[in-house]
Amino acid sequence: MDLFLLTTIIAAALVVFIAGWLRVDLVGLLVLSALALTGLVSPQDALAGFSSPAVVTVWAMFILSAGLTRTGVAHQLGQPLQRFAKGSEAVLIIALMVAASLLSALINTVTVAAILLPATMELARRSGRPPSRLLMPLALGCLLGGPFTGISTPPNILATDALRNAGYAPFALLDFTPITAAIVAAGIIFVVLIGRRMLPIHKPGPSAAGRGDRSSGASYEMDSHVFAITIPAGSPLDGRTLAESRIGSALYLTVVALQRKGVLMLAPRATDMLQAADTVIVHGQPEQLQRFQGDQHLRVEPLGRLDALFCERTAIVEGHVGEQSPLVGTTLAQSGLRREHLVQVLRVRTAEGRTLKHPQYHRFTPGDRLLLQGEREPLDKLVQSGIITDPIPIQTGPLRNLRGVSKENSDELPGGDVHFLAVRVPEGSVLAGRDLMDSRLGNAFGLTVVSILRDDAMVCMPAATEIVRPGDLLVLQGTERDLELLQGLQELAIAEQNPELLAELESQQVAVTEVLLSPRTSLAGKTLADLMFRDQYGVSVLAVWRKGRAHRTGLQDLPLQFGDALLVHGSRRSLEAIARNPDFLVLDQSAAQAPRLEKAPVAALIMLCVVLSAIFGLLPIAIAALVGSTLMVLLKCISMDEAYRAIEWKVVFLIACMLPLGVAVENTGAAQMGAEALLAVVGDFGPRWVVAALFLVTVLGTQVIPTAALVVLMAPVALTTAEAMGISPQLLMMTVAMSASSSFASPLSHPAHLLVMSPGGYRFVDYMKLGVPLTIISMVVCVWLLPILFPA
């Protein structure tokens, strides 16, 4: 009856595992419950799995692995791969598989694949190869090197624990290394010489960035709004900072990266300098750039007689803001000075004598001094209505070069001397039919349209609502620098599109993510300009999602609303600060995690001590891993919350719940029956045939059964067979461990395969082409080498 009950439980578990009806950890809990309720194991044995050294080692290694990742150690280990970008494909594959195999010896296999995925995408981009030629070798390298040490994979840990529990000498930390090294070498040789010809040439899937496949990326259609522009030689933008270039404010574009001499700088600062031949990666609408190109926008013409006409009709006056002035408490935009009173503010100086560099954000106070330009009649009305007091006329020179005559006034105008430029609006210009406010010549370029010559009539200080017509001659006022920048922006053109640009927007320290306004926000109704968002929060807003659509232009002046989602790009450290701000909710918490680079040496030292203590037998591996994970938290390489999140609880519960199944298999005689069946088929042919049969049964099981559950199920059979044949139990347990890790042939057999499936554009058959031969090679190596390493 006991054997019947056990067979029923195992069969039911296998059916549910294969069908995928329930989570694997829930299946484990059901198996544990069934074993305890049927009396196949005692209550003590049923719960013993949760205190098993194997389980402790597994969850402690998850924490240690997360500590290496969180401090940037793992990322830095993958960076040297980029030096192989110019090598042949064979060299690239060797470097990638060796790096993945070695990293998998210390770090969780899936974590290694996730860490090296962006580096591999960068390798593919730099080498000009499809990602599908490199991503599968990456996944296979991770799987091949996974069993390198006794603590690197759950099958190794469980196999060691099974030997210990059975009273045999357990595996040492490096007992797995020789056979794994042989399999890795054979696997790399196969992939380079033969398997490389089977690698597909696919276009990457829609989530080729690996990290850029979040739903937000698809919703915001980022792949069609990220493009590059090149700074031409001799451009006026050469030597200007990003802020001075006005690429963002004038063209509604957000600079997300700079590429200079092959080096990519993500999330550049506003103070970073542009150089000729730089590639500027931007987010926005390409048509915003195209509308300003060449003479399609404006044509420069001589000033001619505009000089005399303008000087006759306009004046410059300096006035004070009085106590009773309606300007008090308002900003420039709210004052209506240009819109309603048709005068231009050239400079704002506070009562203390400080000239404001950004007067648009200043709220006027009594005593402020304003330098105003306009026709005499509007200026007189400002004085009569008490808007300004104590007007002082400022003499002006020729229109081409305007400055105050006194020493005090020689620096009155921001940026130095004010220059004028006459530009013609050609037929078909994007400005034709738009009003001056829509032209954004003032807000974007710092230029003021001081007059329009139309049909021999001059409109001085035109209102913001004045419609620009084809053939109009506009007189623009600004500094020489502003006028040069306008010319420089007109010379920009979109560079050849690179499909991998989106993949480059993120790195270890920079991320793209979505931020929501929280229900407790105090920012509703305010614009990004009011908040000085980039200066205050250190990130750029690429788009605003509102009512089912993404807004990309005019974001600075768009009042925020509750429910808005902001797509932001910036340093992870800045995103961490935003995540702590009650005004925001960061949707992807992993994006708001800056690496603790200062703790990298500490994390590396802790991991080294854990490995060395296990190698030299100073501590049991479970205790060494437990102490190491504790030190990771204590020394702030990782927080306690991050440690809990790092643990794959599904794996931990599955192992803890399935361990009693091994006890039940042993107690009911099922292990004896399995061993007898194995011996009946291949026992007469010697140990190598037993190794081959055991490997084949286990590796077939890995395609449908979780490896941890499979090792627990096969361990009693292997140990009983070894005892019956009088051969080394270590030989057969090593066979079980290595075969359980040889899950190469199906994308469903390991998460590392699934991770690269979409970026590489792989199909199921692609995995079988390489995976099946690689599994056979692994089996051949084990059958040949294991009896030598562990003599029967």
Residue, then its C-alpha position, 0 to 999 in steps of 0.5 A: m500500500d505504501l508503494f502504491l501511495l508513493t507511486t500515485i503521489i509521484a505520478a500526480a506530481l509529474v502530471v502537474f509539473i508537465a502540464g504546468w497547471l500549478r506553480v512548482d512550489l505549490v506542487g512541492l507543498l502538495v507533495l509534502s502534505a500528501l507524504a505527511l498525511t499518508g504517513l509515508v514520512s514522519p512529521q519530523d522528516a516532513l519538516a526536516g527539509f526546511s532546516s536542511p543545510a542544502v536549503v540554507t546554502v541555496w538561499a544564502m547563495f542567492i543573497l551572496s549573488a545579489g550582493l555581488t550584483r548590487t555592488g557592481v562587481a558582477h557588471q565589472l567582471g563582464q565589461p572586459l568583453q567589449r575589447f573583443a568586439k573587433g575580433s572574429e565571430a569565433v573569438l567573440i563566442i569563445a570570450l562570451m562562453v568562457a566569461a559566462s561559464l566562469l561567472s556562473a561558478l560563483i553567481n546564480t546562472v540566471t543572474v549571470a545571463a541577465i548581467l551579460l545580456p546588455a554587454t552581449m547586445e553591445l558586442a553584437r552592435r559593435s561587431g555588426r552581427p545579429p544578436s542571434r549569433l551571440l545570445m544563444p552561446l551566452a545562455l549555453g555558456c551560463l548553463l555549461g559553467g553552472p556546475f563548476t563548484g559545489i555551491s553554484t547550482p541547486p543540483n550540486i548542493l542537493a547531490t552533496d547533501a544526499l551523500r552526507n545524509a546517507g553517511y558517505a563522504p560528501f563532495a568537496l567544493l571543487d570536486f565538480t570542477p574537473i568534469t565541468a571544465a571538460i564539458v565546458a571545453a568540449g561544449i565551446i569547441f563544438v559551438v565554435l567549430i560546428g554549432r556556429r554553423m547552426l546558429p540562426i540569423h534572426k532580427p531581434g524581437p521587439s524587446a531586443a534591449g533586454r531591459g527595454d522590453r517593459s510594457s512602457g517601452a512599447s506603450y511609448e513607442m520609444d523605438s520610433h522616437v530615439f534617433a541620432i544627430t551628428i554635429p558637423a565640422g565648423s558648427p556653431l554648436d562646437g564648444r557649446t554646452l548642451a544647455e547653450s545649444r538649445i537642442g532640447s528647448a528649441l527642438y523639443l528633443t531630449v538628449v539621452a546620450l553622447q557618443r564621442k570617438g566610440v565612447l558612449m556617455l549616457a544621461p549627459r549633464a547640461t554642462d557637458m560640452l559638445q564637439a564637432a563629429d559628436t553623435v547626439i542620441v535624442h528622444g523626441q519627434p524627428e519632424q521637430l528637427q526637420r522643420f528647422q533644417g536649411d532655408q525651409h525655415l528662415r532665410v537671412e537677409p541684410l538689415g537694410r533700411l530697417d535700421a533707421l525705421f526701427c530706431e525712429r519708432t522704439a526706445i529703451v527705458e529702465g523703470h522700477v517696480g513700485e510698492q503698488s505696481p500690479l507686477v508685484g508677485t507675478t512672473l514675466a509670463q503672468s505680467g502680460l508685459r509683452r502680450e498686453h502692453l507690447v513691450q519687451v523685457l531686456r533685463v531684470r535686476t533685483a533691488e539689491g543690484r543682482t542681474l537675473k540670468h533666468p528672469q522668467y522664473h522670478r516673481f517681481t518684488p518692489g524695487d526691481r529694476l526692469l530694462l524695457q524696449g518698445e514703442r514710446e506710446p506703450l512705454d508711456k502708458l506703463v508709467q501712467s498706469g503705475i506699472i513702472t516708476d522713475p523711468i530712465p531713457i537709455q540711448t541706443g546706437p545703430l540697430r546692428n549693435l545696441r548698447g547703453v551709453s553709460k558704463e553702468n549700462s554697458d552690461e545691462l543686456p544679458g549676454g553682452d551686446v544685443h545684435f539684430l538679424a533680418v530673416r525672411v519667411p519663405e513660401g512653404s516655411v513651417l512658420a507660415g500661418r503660425d503665430l509668434m508664440d507657436s514659432r517659439l523663437g523667443n522661448a526656444f532660441g532666446l530671440t525676440v521678434v521686435s518688428i515685422l516688415r510686411d508690404d512696406a509697413m512695419v509692425c513694431m513689438p508685434a503681439a504673441t498672437e500675430i500670425v506670420r505670413p509668407g514673405d514677412l521680414l522678421v527682425l530678430q533681436g538677441t545676442e550674437r551667440d543666440l543668432e549663431l545657435l539658430q544657424g547651427l540648429q538649422e544645419l543639423a540633420i538626422a544621422e543614419q538610424n541605428p536599430e540598437l539605439l534603444a538598447e543603449l539607453e540603459s546601463q549599470q548606472v542609468a535607466v529608463t522607467e515610468v513614474l506616476l504621480s501619486p495620490r498624495t502628490s502636491l504637484a498637480g497643476k504645476t508645469l515641469a518648467d515651474l518645478m525646474f524638473r531636470d534641475q531639481y530631480g536630476v532626470s529628463v522627462l521623455a514623454v507624458w502619458r495622459k488619457g491613452r496617449a503619449h505627449r512628447t512636445g511642449l512638456q515644459d509648459l504642460p500642467l501635470q495632472f493626477g494620473d499622469a505617467l512620466l517616462v523618465h531617463g536618468s541616473r539610478r541614484s536620482l531615480e532612487a531619490i524620486a522613489r522616496n519622494p511621496d509625490f511619485l510612484v516608480l513602477d520599476q523598482s529595479a530601475a531605481q537601484a543605483p549600484r553601491l560601487e563603493k562597497a564592491p571591494v567589500a562584497a568581493l572580499i566576502m565572496l572570496c572568504v566564503v569560497l576559500s573557507a569551503i575549499f580548505g574545509l574551515l567551515p561547512i559550506a552552509i555555515a560559510a554561506l550563511v555567515g557571508s550573506t549576513l556580512m553582506v547585509l551587515l556591511k551594507c553591500i545589500s539591505m535586508d529588504e533587498a536580501y529577502r527580494a533576492i531569494e528565489w523563494k519558489v526554488v527554496f520551497l520546492i527543494a525543502c518540500m521535495l527533500p522528504l520525497g527522497v526519504a519516502v522513496e528510500n523507506t518504501g523500497a521504491a529506490q531498491m526497485g528503481a536500482e534493480a530495474l537499472l541493474a537489470v538493463v545495464g548492470d552486466f555491462g559495467p559502471r560506464w553503462v550504468v552512468a550512461a543509463l542514469f545520465l539519460v534518464t535524468v537528462l530526459g527528466t530535466q526537460v519537464i521536471p524541475t531539476a531540484a525535484l529530479v535530483v531528490l527523486m533520482a538520488p535514492v536510486a543512484l545510491t541504492t544502485a551504487e550499493a548493490m553494484g559495489i561501486s562508488p556512490q560519488l560516481l553515480m551522484m556526480t552523474v545525477a548532478m551533471s545530467a540534471s544541469s545539462s538542460f540545453a535542448s529546450p527553451l523551457s528547460h531553463p530560465a536563461h534560455l527564456l531570457v535570450m529568446s525574444p532579444g535573439g528572435y529564437r524559435f523552439v527549433d533553434y534550441m534543439k539544433l544546438g541543444v541536442p548535440l550539446t547534451i550528447i557531448s555532455m553525456v559522452v564526456c561524463v561517461w568517459l571521464l567520470p569513472i576515471l575521476f571517481p573509480a568504481 
